[in-house]
Amino acid sequence: MSGTEQNLSFVLEGIHKVKFEDRPIPELKTPHDVLVTVKYTGICGSDVHYWEHGAIGQFVVKDPMVLGHESSGIVSKVGSEVTSLKVGDRVAMEPGVPCRRCEPCKAGKYNLCINMVFAATPPIDGTLAKYYVLPEDFCYKLPETISLQEGALMEPLGVAVHIVRQADVRPGQSVVVFGAGPVGLLCCAVARAFGASKVIAVDIQPLRLEFAKNYAATSIFAPSAVPATENAARLIKENGLGPGADVAIDASGAEPSVHTGIHVLRTGGTYVQGGMGKNEIQFPIMAACTKELNVKGSFRYGSGDYKLAVSLVASGQVNVKDLITGTVKFQEAEQAFMAVKSGKGIKTLIAGVEE
C-alpha cells in the first residue's frame, strides 16, 4: 500500500482469503445520495462467517466482496437534492437500502424488502473501504456527545432495538435474554431503557455473564447440562418469576436456548427469535400452543430503529462505549477477524483508511 490509493478496500476473495485492493471512489447514484469517508467499522459475526465459510444460507460469496457493515464516518460529498446533511457531518451509517416500492416497503416493513441492497451480503460490497455511498436518509447525524467509535455500534444497537420493539417490552416486565454477545448485551440494555424491572442474561461463558452483570442485566443465569424444562424451572425459581417470564429473547441461535426460552415464559408471554443458528431445529410446539405464546422473528432493523438507537445513547440510557474492546488499524483488519473468531473481547473496531 503506497498511501496514494483512491478507495482502499478490504476484500474477501474466498474462505480465509482476503486482500487490500484499491478501487474507484464510488459515484453518487442519485441527487439524494451522500459520499461518506468511513472512519470506524465493527466486526459482526456474519462478516466472520463469510470469512470462515464463504456463505450464510443462500447467500454465497461467488465474486470478490468488500466486507463490513457496522460503520460510522464523515460526509465528504452530498448530492444536489440533499437537505439534511452537509460536508463534515459525522454520521452512523445504516447499511441496508430498500427499494421503497415492494409490498413490504410500502407496508412500512422495509427491513423485509424483497429487493434489499445490504452491505457485505453477496453480491453487494460492504463498508470496509475508504468511501461508501448511501442515501441521506440512511445516514444519521451524530450529536457531539457521541463519538465516531460509538457511532459504529449504532448498527448492533439498531438490531437490539428492533428485537426489543418486536417483543413489545413494557415497564415493569421481566425479560430473559439468551446469549451475552454484543446483540444480547444490547438487548439487555434496551430492555432496561424500556422499563423492564428484571432483565436476566443467560450464557454458558462465565466471562460474558460477568460482563453482562456489570453492564445491564439485573441478574445472570448459567444453564446446566440438563433438559430445558429443568433449566427453565431453576431460572424461574432463582429469579422470583412466579408463573414465568413476560418476555424471552434469544440472541444466541442455540437450540437449547430456544427450548429454555419457550419453557421459561408465562402463559400468554412473548418469545422473539433474534439469533440465527441452524436452518432447522426441534421446537417445543406443545408448550408454545398450550401457553398461547406470542412467537415472533426479528430481522435487522426497520423504520425508526436507528433513530431511537442514537437517541438512547445520546440521552445516556444505553452505554455502547463499554462494549468496545479495542481498535485496530485498517491494515490490520484480518487480525481483527482472527480476534473475533477466537472469542476475544466484545466488539472490535477497525479504523478507517489513514489519510
Backbone torsions as a table, in degrees:
resi	resn	phi	psi	omega
1	MET	NA	123.8	-171.2
2	SER	-92.5	-16.4	-175.7
3	GLY	90.4	-1.6	178.5
4	THR	-108.1	12.5	-177.6
5	GLU	-66.0	148.4	177.1
6	GLN	-79.1	-53.8	-174.2
7	ASN	-142.8	71.8	-178.6
8	LEU	-60.7	133.2	-174.1
9	SER	-134.0	148.8	178.2
10	PHE	-99.5	109.9	-166.8
11	VAL	-112.8	131.8	172.8
12	LEU	-91.3	120.2	178.3
13	GLU	-96.4	-31.2	-179.0
14	GLY	-173.6	-174.9	-178.3
15	ILE	-58.0	122.7	-179.7
16	HIS	56.6	24.3	-179.2
17	LYS	-125.5	105.6	-178.2
18	VAL	-127.4	161.0	177.3
19	LYS	-154.1	161.1	171.3
20	PHE	-96.6	131.4	-175.9
21	GLU	-136.6	135.3	175.7
22	ASP	-84.8	127.2	-178.9
23	ARG	-123.6	164.5	177.5
24	PRO	-65.2	151.2	173.5
25	ILE	-66.3	126.2	-176.7
26	PRO	-64.6	145.1	179.1
27	GLU	-87.3	151.9	171.7
28	LEU	-70.0	126.5	-175.1
29	LYS	-83.7	-30.9	-179.9
30	THR	-136.4	165.7	178.2
31	PRO	-66.0	-12.3	-179.1
32	HIS	-95.4	2.7	-177.8
33	ASP	-86.3	157.8	172.1
34	VAL	-130.1	149.7	174.1
35	LEU	-99.3	125.7	-177.6
36	VAL	-112.4	132.3	169.7
37	THR	-84.9	112.1	-174.3
38	VAL	-71.6	129.7	-176.4
39	LYS	-109.9	-35.6	177.8
40	TYR	-145.4	141.4	178.0
41	THR	-136.3	125.8	176.0
42	GLY	-82.4	152.2	176.9
43	ILE	-95.3	125.1	-179.5
44	CYS	-104.1	156.9	177.3
45	GLY	-56.6	-33.5	-179.5
46	SER	-68.2	-37.6	175.9
47	ASP	-59.1	-47.0	-179.3
48	VAL	-64.1	-37.2	-179.8
49	HIS	-63.9	-42.8	176.6
50	TYR	-63.0	-40.6	179.4
51	TRP	-64.6	-38.2	-177.5
52	GLU	-80.0	-40.2	-169.3
53	HIS	-121.2	-14.7	178.6
54	GLY	76.5	6.3	-178.6
55	ALA	-166.1	154.0	167.4
56	ILE	-133.0	109.4	-177.6
57	GLY	57.5	-126.0	-178.0
58	GLN	-81.8	-6.1	-179.3
59	PHE	-89.5	106.9	-174.7
60	VAL	-116.5	132.8	177.2
61	VAL	-77.6	104.1	-179.3
62	LYS	-100.7	-28.6	178.8
63	ASP	-126.0	159.0	178.2
64	PRO	-52.5	135.7	-174.0
65	MET	-137.8	133.8	174.2
66	VAL	-71.5	132.5	-179.4
67	LEU	-87.4	174.4	173.1
68	GLY	96.2	138.3	174.3
69	HIS	-152.9	-0.6	178.4
70	GLU	-103.8	87.8	-169.1
71	SER	-133.2	158.9	169.5
72	SER	-133.5	162.9	-179.4
73	GLY	-171.4	-169.2	-179.1
74	ILE	-122.1	131.6	-179.3
75	VAL	-66.2	126.6	-178.8
76	SER	-115.5	-10.7	178.2
77	LYS	-160.8	142.9	179.8
78	VAL	-127.8	147.8	176.4
79	GLY	-72.2	165.7	-173.8
80	SER	-65.8	-22.3	-178.4
81	GLU	-100.9	2.1	-177.8
82	VAL	-72.5	128.2	-177.6
83	THR	-119.5	-23.2	-171.3
84	SER	-95.1	-10.5	-177.9
85	LEU	-133.6	156.6	175.8
86	LYS	-136.6	163.7	177.5
87	VAL	-57.7	132.4	-179.5
88	GLY	101.6	-14.3	178.6
89	ASP	-67.8	140.6	176.1
90	ARG	-91.7	130.7	-172.6
91	VAL	-136.8	150.0	164.0
92	ALA	-90.3	139.3	-173.0
93	MET	-107.8	116.4	174.4
94	GLU	-84.3	117.3	-163.7
95	PRO	-89.6	7.7	178.7
96	GLY	-119.6	121.6	-178.3
97	VAL	-109.8	115.9	-179.4
98	PRO	-81.8	168.1	-178.8
99	CYS	-76.8	-23.0	-179.5
100	ARG	71.2	4.2	-175.0
101	ARG	-120.1	-22.1	-176.8
102	CYS	-75.1	171.0	-177.1
103	GLU	-58.1	-48.4	178.5
104	PRO	-59.1	-41.0	178.3
105	CYS	-60.9	-46.7	-176.9
106	LYS	-69.9	-20.7	177.7
107	ALA	-88.3	1.9	178.6
108	GLY	87.6	10.6	179.7
109	LYS	-111.8	60.5	-172.0
110	TYR	-67.1	-18.0	175.6
111	ASN	-66.4	-16.9	178.5
112	LEU	-100.5	14.0	-178.9
113	CYS	-50.1	132.5	-179.5
114	ILE	-68.2	-28.3	-175.8
115	ASN	-115.6	33.8	-177.0
116	MET	-58.8	135.0	172.4
117	VAL	-107.1	104.6	-172.0
118	PHE	-119.0	129.8	-176.2
119	ALA	-56.4	136.2	177.3
120	ALA	59.4	31.8	169.4
121	THR	-121.1	114.4	-172.3
122	PRO	-46.6	134.5	5.4
123	PRO	-99.2	21.3	-173.9
124	ILE	-85.3	131.8	177.7
125	ASP	-71.9	148.4	-179.3
126	GLY	-94.1	-162.7	-169.0
127	THR	-100.8	1.0	178.3
128	LEU	-79.0	68.7	-179.2
129	ALA	-148.8	169.7	179.1
130	LYS	-68.9	-38.5	-176.8
131	TYR	-127.5	150.1	176.5
132	TYR	-149.0	141.7	-179.5
133	VAL	-104.5	135.0	175.4
134	LEU	-142.6	155.6	170.1
135	PRO	-64.1	150.6	-176.0
136	GLU	-59.8	-33.0	-176.9
137	ASP	-79.5	1.8	172.7
138	PHE	-110.4	14.8	171.7
139	CYS	-119.3	126.5	-173.2
140	TYR	-111.8	115.4	-177.1
141	LYS	-61.9	130.9	-178.8
142	LEU	-90.5	131.6	173.7
143	PRO	-64.2	160.8	-178.5
144	GLU	-59.8	-24.5	-177.2
145	THR	-77.1	-11.0	-179.5
146	ILE	-108.1	123.6	-179.6
147	SER	-76.3	163.9	176.1
148	LEU	-64.8	-32.8	176.0
149	GLN	-61.6	-47.0	177.8
150	GLU	-63.6	-34.7	-179.9
151	GLY	-58.5	-33.2	178.8
152	ALA	-67.7	-21.0	179.8
153	LEU	-88.9	2.2	175.6
154	MET	-65.7	-24.5	179.4
155	GLU	-68.2	-58.3	176.6
156	PRO	-61.9	-32.2	176.8
157	LEU	-66.4	-37.9	175.5
158	GLY	-59.8	-39.1	176.2
159	VAL	-61.2	-46.7	-178.9
160	ALA	-64.5	-41.5	177.6
161	VAL	-59.4	-43.9	-179.5
162	HIS	-63.0	-43.2	179.3
163	ILE	-61.2	-48.3	-176.6
164	VAL	-68.4	-33.2	174.2
165	ARG	-68.6	-38.0	175.2
166	GLN	-59.8	-36.7	-179.6
167	ALA	-76.6	-12.7	-179.3
168	ASP	53.5	47.1	-178.6
169	VAL	-63.6	131.0	-178.1
170	ARG	-116.0	158.8	176.6
171	PRO	-56.0	137.5	177.7
172	GLY	87.3	-6.0	-177.2
173	GLN	-80.5	162.3	173.8
174	SER	-103.7	132.9	-176.0
175	VAL	-129.5	130.1	175.2
176	VAL	-109.7	125.6	-178.7
177	VAL	-114.8	120.1	179.8
178	PHE	-95.2	123.2	-178.2
179	GLY	101.3	115.5	-178.9
180	ALA	-109.3	39.7	168.3
181	GLY	-81.0	-172.1	-177.1
182	PRO	-53.5	-47.5	-177.4
183	VAL	-69.1	-41.6	178.4
184	GLY	-61.8	-43.8	177.8
185	LEU	-61.6	-41.8	179.5
186	LEU	-69.5	-31.6	173.7
187	CYS	-62.2	-40.5	176.3
188	CYS	-59.7	-46.1	-178.0
189	ALA	-65.1	-42.5	-179.6
190	VAL	-68.3	-40.4	178.0
191	ALA	-60.0	-40.2	176.5
192	ARG	-64.2	-43.2	179.4
193	ALA	-62.7	-31.0	178.7
194	PHE	-80.2	-4.1	174.5
195	GLY	103.8	6.0	178.3
196	ALA	-60.2	135.7	-177.5
197	SER	-87.9	-28.1	176.1
198	LYS	-127.1	125.8	176.4
199	VAL	-130.0	109.4	-175.4
200	ILE	-105.7	120.0	178.1
201	ALA	-92.2	134.2	-177.9
202	VAL	-120.7	129.6	176.7
203	ASP	-160.1	163.2	178.6
204	ILE	-98.4	-6.1	-179.5
205	GLN	-100.5	115.9	-177.3
206	PRO	-55.7	-39.8	-177.7
207	LEU	-65.0	-39.3	178.7
208	ARG	-67.8	-38.3	177.8
209	LEU	-63.9	-41.8	179.3
210	GLU	-62.3	-41.7	177.3
211	PHE	-62.6	-45.8	-179.2
212	ALA	-58.5	-40.4	-178.9
213	LYS	-63.3	-39.7	-179.6
214	ASN	-82.3	-14.1	-174.1
215	TYR	-95.0	-70.2	-173.7
216	ALA	-143.4	-12.8	-178.8
217	ALA	-77.7	143.6	174.6
218	THR	-81.5	-23.4	174.3
219	SER	-158.0	168.4	-177.3
220	ILE	-130.1	162.2	-178.9
221	PHE	-147.4	127.9	176.0
222	ALA	-106.5	111.9	-177.9
223	PRO	-67.9	150.9	176.1
224	SER	-97.9	169.1	178.2
225	ALA	-83.6	64.9	-179.7
226	VAL	-132.3	169.1	177.4
227	PRO	-55.9	150.6	-176.9
228	ALA	-57.3	-34.7	-179.8
229	THR	-62.5	-35.7	179.8
230	GLU	-72.2	-42.5	175.9
231	ASN	-61.3	-42.1	-179.7
232	ALA	-63.4	-42.8	-179.4
233	ALA	-63.6	-41.6	179.2
234	ARG	-67.6	-40.6	179.4
235	LEU	-60.8	-43.9	179.4
236	ILE	-62.9	-46.4	-177.1
237	LYS	-65.2	-47.5	-176.4
238	GLU	-65.6	-24.5	-175.8
239	ASN	-110.2	9.5	176.4
240	GLY	57.8	44.9	-176.6
241	LEU	-88.6	4.5	175.8
242	GLY	57.7	-116.8	-179.1
243	PRO	-75.4	-5.1	-179.0
244	GLY	133.0	170.9	-178.9
245	ALA	-75.4	154.2	176.1
246	ASP	-75.0	-39.7	-174.4
247	VAL	-136.0	137.5	170.3
248	ALA	-123.9	130.8	178.6
249	ILE	-120.8	126.7	173.1
250	ASP	-101.5	117.9	176.7
251	ALA	-116.4	22.8	-177.5
252	SER	-112.9	-35.2	-175.1
253	GLY	79.3	1.5	-177.9
254	ALA	-83.7	131.9	-176.2
255	GLU	-56.4	-44.2	178.6
256	PRO	-60.7	-32.5	178.2
257	SER	-67.6	-40.6	177.7
258	VAL	-59.1	-47.7	-179.2
259	HIS	-61.1	-48.4	-178.9
260	THR	-63.2	-38.6	179.4
261	GLY	-60.8	-40.7	178.1
262	ILE	-67.0	-42.2	-176.1
263	HIS	-75.8	-22.1	-177.4
264	VAL	-80.9	-13.8	-175.5
265	LEU	-79.4	148.0	170.3
266	ARG	-72.9	168.9	173.5
267	THR	-62.3	137.8	-179.4
268	GLY	77.3	7.4	-179.5
269	GLY	-73.7	174.7	-176.5
270	THR	-119.1	131.2	177.9
271	TYR	-118.3	128.8	178.1
272	VAL	-122.9	127.9	177.7
273	GLN	-95.5	107.5	178.6
274	GLY	-105.1	-32.8	-178.5
275	GLY	-80.5	144.5	178.1
276	MET	-105.9	125.1	178.8
277	GLY	-122.8	-133.5	177.8
278	LYS	-66.0	154.9	179.4
279	ASN	-59.7	-38.6	-178.7
280	GLU	-135.3	140.4	177.4
281	ILE	-137.6	166.6	168.4
282	GLN	-75.9	147.8	-174.2
283	PHE	-137.3	133.5	-179.8
284	PRO	-75.6	74.6	-171.2
285	ILE	-68.4	-31.6	-179.9
286	MET	-63.6	-44.2	179.5
287	ALA	-64.6	-40.5	179.6
288	ALA	-62.5	-37.3	-178.7
289	CYS	-75.7	-50.9	-173.0
290	THR	-69.5	-26.3	175.9
291	LYS	-89.8	-0.7	-177.7
292	GLU	46.2	57.7	-178.2
293	LEU	-77.6	152.3	173.6
294	ASN	-95.8	103.2	-173.8
295	VAL	-106.4	123.5	-175.9
296	LYS	-131.3	152.6	167.9
297	GLY	-94.3	170.1	175.7
298	SER	-148.6	129.9	-175.0
299	PHE	-135.0	115.2	177.1
300	ARG	56.3	-125.7	-174.3
301	TYR	-152.4	152.6	-177.3
302	GLY	-130.4	-156.2	-173.1
303	SER	-57.0	123.8	175.6
304	GLY	87.1	-10.7	-174.8
305	ASP	-68.8	-46.0	179.1
306	TYR	-66.1	-41.7	179.9
307	LYS	-59.2	-44.3	179.2
308	LEU	-67.9	-38.0	178.2
309	ALA	-57.5	-48.2	178.8
310	VAL	-60.7	-41.9	-179.0
311	SER	-64.3	-40.1	-179.1
312	LEU	-65.1	-37.1	178.4
313	VAL	-74.8	-43.8	-179.2
314	ALA	-60.1	-35.4	-178.2
315	SER	-84.0	-6.1	-179.5
316	GLY	83.3	5.4	-179.3
317	GLN	-75.5	-27.4	176.3
318	VAL	-128.7	133.2	179.0
319	ASN	-106.0	115.2	176.6
320	VAL	-100.8	-16.1	-176.7
321	LYS	-59.8	-38.0	-176.5
322	ASP	-67.2	-17.6	-179.2
323	LEU	-81.8	-16.0	-176.2
324	ILE	-78.7	110.8	-178.1
325	THR	-78.8	-39.4	-178.6
326	GLY	-178.9	170.6	-179.5
327	THR	-128.1	135.2	176.5
328	VAL	-114.8	158.1	176.8
329	LYS	-69.6	157.6	-179.4
330	PHE	-55.8	-40.2	-178.2
331	GLN	-66.4	-14.9	-179.1
332	GLU	-105.4	23.3	-175.0
333	ALA	-55.8	-41.6	-177.1
334	GLU	-64.5	-34.5	177.1
335	GLN	-61.8	-35.8	178.3
336	ALA	-64.1	-40.3	177.8
337	PHE	-62.7	-41.3	179.5
338	MET	-63.9	-39.6	-179.7
339	ALA	-64.7	-43.6	179.6
340	VAL	-65.2	-41.9	179.9
341	LYS	-60.2	-36.8	-178.4
342	SER	-82.1	0.5	176.0
343	GLY	81.2	18.3	-179.6
344	LYS	-77.7	129.2	174.4
345	GLY	67.7	-168.5	-178.4
346	ILE	-105.9	-58.5	-177.9
347	LYS	-139.4	118.2	177.9
348	THR	-100.3	133.4	178.9
349	LEU	-107.4	146.8	172.7
350	ILE	-108.7	123.8	179.3
351	ALA	-70.5	158.1	-180.0
352	GLY	-71.2	170.8	178.4
353	VAL	-61.0	130.5	-179.7
354	GLU	-70.8	138.8	-178.8
355	GLU	-69.0	NA	NA
